[in-house]
Amino acid sequence: MSMVKRWNKVEAWLHDAKGIAFDGCHKIYMLMDDEQMAQMKEYGYDPLIAADSTTIDEMLSTLMEWYENSCGLRFINAVSTNHEDPNLGFIDLIPQGAEE
């Protein structure tokens, strides 16, 4: 999949996101529910940006900036709470190695 299509997919998911978070290195998350927002706050993710404090265009621009400035292991995942199997809550939007 081309990077343009991947960014279009990211933008589409942003419409339902509660916020975005970045670990400052390579983990970039779109948080799809309030429980994930609370968990990333608890983990100390900074920056952590709530969707109700910005626009979709601003979040997309921020995600692109984070992605551009992150290390080679970078990825963007949408993450939702799944109490039965937390691993099933992660959806690769831009997986590691997408540009290789």
C-alpha positions in Angstrom: 0.0 0.0 0.0 1.3 3.4 -0.9 2.0 6.0 1.8 -0.7 8.2 0.4 -3.3 5.5 0.9 -1.9 4.8 4.4 -2.3 8.5 5.3 -5.8 8.5 3.9 -6.6 5.5 6.1 -5.1 7.3 9.2 -7.3 10.4 8.4 -10.4 8.2 8.1 -9.8 6.6 11.5 -9.2 10.1 13.1 -12.9 10.9 12.8 -13.6 8.3 15.6 -10.5 8.8 17.6 -10.6 10.2 21.2 -7.0 11.4 20.9 -3.4 10.8 19.8 -0.3 9.9 21.7 3.4 9.6 21.0 6.2 8.1 23.1 8.8 10.5 21.7 10.6 7.7 19.8 8.6 5.4 17.6 5.2 4.4 19.1 2.4 6.6 17.7 -1.1 5.8 18.8 -4.6 6.9 17.8 -6.7 6.3 20.9 -10.1 5.1 20.0 -11.9 5.1 23.4 -11.8 6.9 26.7 -10.2 4.0 28.5 -7.2 4.2 26.2 -6.9 7.9 26.8 -6.8 7.3 30.5 -4.3 4.4 30.1 -1.9 6.5 28.0 -2.1 9.3 30.6 -1.3 6.8 33.3 1.6 5.5 31.3 2.9 9.1 31.1 2.7 9.5 27.3 3.6 13.1 26.5 2.4 14.4 24.1 -1.1 13.2 24.6 -3.7 15.3 22.7 -7.4 14.9 23.2 -9.6 15.1 20.1 -12.0 17.5 21.8 -9.1 20.1 22.1 -8.2 20.2 18.4 -9.4 19.5 14.9 -9.0 16.4 12.7 -6.7 18.4 10.3 -4.5 19.5 13.2 -4.3 15.9 14.6 -3.4 14.6 11.1 -0.7 17.3 10.7 0.6 16.4 14.2 0.7 12.7 13.4 2.6 13.4 10.2 5.1 15.5 12.0 5.6 12.9 14.7 6.0 10.2 12.1 8.5 12.3 10.1 10.6 13.0 13.2 10.5 9.6 14.8 13.1 6.8 14.6 13.2 4.0 12.1 11.0 1.6 14.1 8.1 4.0 13.8 4.5 2.9 13.4 1.0 4.3 13.8 -1.6 2.0 15.5 -5.2 2.6 16.3 -5.8 1.1 19.7 -9.1 0.2 21.3 -9.8 -1.4 24.7 -10.4 -5.2 24.4 -10.7 -6.7 27.9 -10.7 -10.3 26.6 -7.5 -10.0 24.6 -5.7 -6.6 24.8 -3.6 -7.5 21.7 -6.7 -7.6 19.6 -7.2 -3.9 20.3 -4.3 -2.8 18.1 -4.8 -2.1 14.4 -1.8 -1.3 12.2 -2.5 1.8 10.2 1.1 2.4 9.2 3.1 -0.7 10.3 6.8 -0.8 11.1 8.8 -0.9 7.9 6.0 0.5 5.8 8.5 2.6 3.7 11.0 -0.2 3.1 
